[in-house]
């Protein structure tokens, strides 16, 4: 056989081999693999978050980098990372998507009462097996808000605390002491007003910031056990202790504790009032430390919210309320990809970055580092560790239907448009309506 015929035959053989390989690839089968093993197909996951505010930018940046690294290591997986205003996401879009059974594949959400309806409807993926297989179950500081009937339906990615921040330099200049009791707080308000200083920088445009004052005053009166009874329908909002609490808030507003029209001010404006020396104190979560200018950090002190009587427990509002959930509607390939990405989100180095760069309390235990926490955040961590009594913020514990009424009422009390006794009656009516609706279902 001459060389020309040999070359033609070799080309034909090679062409046949190539065509066979292409055919096998088209069927999802490669040489050396079983008939059930498929070529990795492109998987696209939707991931909606609410890290869109100024104080959330470090969190959003960290997770964008985690996604970039994950996609580089898993080129067959694409993650569409979408940010949406927290209220629109939680109160509108996600609710309607849960009704239709078509939520995003991965999404930010709050644990506790907010996700209970989603768990009952079977919309959240059970993550119990995932964390057990990876040995992660005992690494989380607290999964109570994400656990229903012994199963875990979401994972917190940060802890939080809501202390009272105050301007140490300003207090020293005016010869004032930070308030330890509610009576001292009431006396402090006119003393600061005389210095032309706003006592508390409150920006309540989103409504929940004023709720922090309300739940602290309510908790200081009787503790969180009463509130837990209210949540179960075993006690009423309309009681003398809660009336005293909301009357204190009404009195604070009347004394001029807050800026003019606080319900029209957003968080960033409120932080500016505090950090620019126009307001003496600020009550909010540790996440807002990201908005404090570096030059202001050494001026800030961190203390518990005042108690009613000296020696009362200084319970700290906070918890592991914010986290991540997965849709139960994921098919097998999407579920595998989403769980692989979830494992990346909860790596210890990512948790440390959330602490060091975004001032978030790690959701996983044993990762806090006081050396890198900075002057303000280290005080928050220390206060969190030293405070034995803690409670989940009341608006995080309330069913969504009741929570909105609670926040509206508090906003009206801060504006002094609503008397506290009328507000409690409206709140109790909302709670009764919720229990009737739930019983009917």
N, C-alpha and C positions, 0 to 999 in steps of 0.2 A: 504494500500500500504506500503510495507516494505521500510526501509531506503535506501537500495541499489537501488531500482527502482526510489526513489525520487531523489537520487544523479544523476543517469543517465539522468532523465528527465531535471533536472536543468542544467546539462552540455550541453544537446542538445539545450535548450532554449538560454543559454548564447552564445553558438557557433553560433546559428542563428542570434542573435543580433550583434555579432562581424562581421559576414559575411555581414550583411545588412549595417553596418556602413562603412565597407571597400568598398562595392559597391557604397554607396553614395559618399564616399570620392573620389573614382575613377571617378565619374561623376562630381566632383567639387561641391557637395552639402553636407552640414552638417545639422544635426537635428537643428531645431530652425531657420534656414536661409531660405530665399526665393529660388525658383528654379533658379533665375538669379545670385545669389551670389556665387562666386567661391572661392575656397581655394587660398591663395596667392601663385602664381607661381613664381619661381626664375626669376628675370629680370636682365639681364646683360647690362650695359651701357658702351660704349667706350668713353673715355675722353682724347683727345689729347691736350697737352699743349706745350709751348716752353720755359718753365722755366728750361733750362738746363745749362745756363751759370753760372759762379761763382757768379756773382752778383744776380742771381735769386734763389740761393739755399734756402734762407729764405722763399721765396714765395712758392717754391715747398714743403718745409717741412711743412709749415702751412696747405697747402691744402691736403697733405697726412694725416695729423692728422684729418682734417675735414672729409675726406673720411672714415677713420677708425671709427670715432665716429658715422657717419651716417650709415655705414654698421652694426655697433653694434645695433643701434636702429631700423634698417630696415633689418633684417637678410635675407629677401627674395630679396634684391637688392644687386647686385655686380657691382662695378665700376672698370673697367680696365683703369688705369691711366698711360698714355704713354707720354713720353717726346720726342720731336724731335727738331732738330735745327730750329730756327725761319725762316731762309731764305728757307730751304727745305720745311718746312710746308706751309708757306704762298705763296711762289712763284712757287712751283712745285706740291707737293702732294695734297694740298687742292684744288688748281685750277682744277686739273684733276678729282678729286672726285666730285667737283661741276658740272662738265660737265656731268658726268655719273649719278649724283643724288645719290651718295653713300658716303657722307662725314661721319666722326665719329658722334656719337650721340650728344656729347658736345665737343666744341673746343674753343681754344683761337684764337682771331683774332683782327684786327684793324678796327675801325669804319671809317666812311667817304667814300671817293671815292673807297676804296678797297672792301667794301661790297656792294656797289651799284649794280654791276652786279649780285651778288648773290640774292639780293632782287628782282631785275627785273625778274630773272629766277625762283623765288619762292622757293629757296633752304633753306631759313632761317625761323625758326618758329616765328610767330608774338607773341611777349611777352606783348603786350599792355594790354590785359585782365588780365594776370598774375600779373603785377605790380599794376593794379588798384584794383583788388580784395584783394590784401594783403596790400593796403595802402602805397605802396612803391614809387608811381610815383613822389611825391613831395619831396622825401627824397634824390634823386640824385642831385648832384650839376649841372650837365649838361648832357642832353641826345641828344643834337643836332646832334652829329655825328652818332647817332644810330637810328634816326627818319627819316622816309621817308613817305611822304603823310600822316602825322599824326599818323603813326603806328611805334612801337618800335620793332626793329629786333635784338637786342643784348643789353647787359648791360655792361657798363664800370665797371671794378673792382678796378681801381686805376686812380688817376690823376698824371700828371707829369709836371715837369718844367725843363728847360734847361738853367741854369744860368752859370756865369763864376766863377769858383772856383780859388782862388789864395792863395799862401803861404804867410800869413801875416808876419811870422817871417823872411822869406827871404827878403821880400820887405823892412822891417824895417832895416835889417842888411845892405842892400845895399843903403839905403836912397832913395828908389824909391816909387812912388805913383801908385796905381792901375789905369789903363787907364779908362778915362771917355768918350773920343772921339776916333774915328778911327785914327786921326792924332797922338794923344798921344800914341796909341797902336803902330803905325809905328815907333815912336821915341823910344819906350820902347824895341823893338826887338833888335836893335844893343847894347843897354845898357846892356841887359841881356847876350847877346852873348859875350860881353867883359868880363863878369864874368864867362864864360864857363858854362852858364846855358841855357838849351833849353827853349825858351819862352813858347811854348804851347806843352803839351804832347798829341799828336794826334796819335791814333791807328786806321787806316782806313781800316783794312783788310776786314771788313764787308761793307765798302763803305758809309754807312749812317752817321757815325760820322763827316766826312768832310762836309756832306750836312748841318750840323748845322751851320757851319761858313758861307756857301753860303746863306742859307735862312736868317740869321741875316743881312748880308751885303746887300742883296736885299731888305729886309724889311726896313732897316734903310734908304735906299734911297727914297722910295716912299710909304711905308706902305703896309698893306695887302690888301687894297681895289683893288690896281692894280692887285695883284695876283689873286684875286677872278674873275676879269674880264678876265684874261688869261685863267682861268679854264673853263669859259663859252664860250671860243672861241671868245670873244669880243675884246681882245687885244693880242699883240704879245710878246713873250719872247725877240725877237730881237729888243730891244729898248735902247736908250742911258743910261737910269738909271740903268738897269740891267748890261749894259756893264761896267759902273763905278764900280758896286758892284763886278763883277767877276775880273775886273782889280785889285781891292784892294786885293782880295784873291791871285791872281797871284803874286802881289808885296810882300805880306806877305811870300809866299813860297820862293820867290827870296831872301828875306832878311834873310832867315834861321829861320823862325818862328817855324818850325816843326822839329821833328827828321828826320834823314836820312831815306829815303824809308818808309814814313809813311803808304803807302798802303800795306806794308808787316808786319805791327805791329798790334797785336790784342788789344782789350780793356784792358785786364789784364796787358799786358806789358806797355801800356800807363799809367795806374793808378800807376803802380810801379815807373815809371819815376817821376811822380808827388809826390807820397808819400815818396819816398826815397830822395827827395831834388835835383833831377837832372833836373827837369822842374819846372818852376815858376807858370804856370797856366794850367787849364784844363777846357775845355768846353764840357759838356755832361749833361745827365739827373740825377735827384736826386737818381735814382736807384743805381748809382755807389757808393753812400756813403757807401753801404754795404762792399765795397772793401777797404775803408780807415781804416788803423789800428787805434785802440783806442788811442794809444799814439800820433797820428798825428791830432786828431780831433780839438784840441785847436789851432792849427796852421792855420786852414783854414778860409778864409773869403769868403763871397758869395756876388757878385755884379751883376748888369745887364751887358749884352754885350754892349760895347761902342756904342755911337750914332755918327752921322755925325757932328752935331753942338751942342754946349752946350744949354740945354733947350729943345732939341727935345724929343718927347715921348720915354720912355725906354721900349717899348713893350717887353713882356716876351714870349718866345716860350714855348708852353706846351698845355695841354688840357687833355681831358678824352678820349684818343684814344685807349687804350688797354682794351679789355673786353672779354666777353664770349658770344658765340652764340650756338643755338640748331638747329639741323637738322629738317626741316619741314617733313621729311619722317618717323618720329617716329610714331609707332603704339600707340594705346590708353594706354596700360600698360606702355610702355617705356616713353611716354610723361608725364604721371602722376608721374613716378619715377624721371624723369629728372627735372621736375619743383619742386618737393619736395627737391631734392638736391640743386637746384639753390637757393631756399629760405635759405638753410643752409649756402651757400657761402656768402650771403649778410647779415648775422647777424651782428649787430653793434660790437659785441666782436671780430668777425673775421676781420672786417675792422680796428679795433683798433690794432690788432696784426700785420696786414700788415703795419701799420704806425710805430709801436714801434719796430718791429723786422726786417722789410724789407725796412724801410724808403720810403714807398709809400704814396703819398698823398691820403687820403680817397676819394673814389668816392661818398660817401654819406655825406651830409653836417652835420655840427655841431659835428664832432667827433674828430677834431684836438685838441691835448693836448700839449701845449708848454712845460709843466713840464717834460714830458717823451720823448720829441722828440730828445734830445741831442743837442750839441753845433752847429753842422753843419746843420742838418735837420731843426732845429728851425729857422735858418737864411733863409733857402729856403722857409719855410712856411710863414715867415714874409714878405719876398720879394714878394711872390705870392699874399699875402693879400694886400700889399701896392701898387702893380702895377695894375693900372686900365686897361691899354691897354695890351691885350694878343692876340696871334695868334697861330693857329695850325701849327706845323712844316710843311714846304712846301712839303716834301716828303710824309707826311701822307695825304695830300690833293690831290696830283696828281694821276690820273689814273695809275694803275700798269705799263702799257706799256710805259707811258711817264716818270714815276718815275725812272725806270731802266736807261733810257737814261740820265736823270738829274744826277743821282749818278755817272754814268760812266764818264760823262763830268767833273763833279767836281773833281773826282779822278785824271783825266788827267791834270786838271789845277793845282792841288796841286803838282803833279809831274812835272809840267811845260813842259808837252809834247804836250799841246794844248793851242792855243791862245784863250783868252776869246771871241773875236768876232766870231771865227770859232765855238766855243762851243755853243754860243747862236743861231747861224744859224742851227746847228744840232738839238738843242733842239726844236726850232720852227718847224722844219721839222717833228720831231717826234710827236709834238702836232697836226700838220695839218693832218698827217697820221691817228692819233687816231680819229679825228673828222670825217674824210671821212669814216673810217671804221664804226664808230657808226651810221653815217647817212645812210649808206648802209644797216645796220641791221634794 
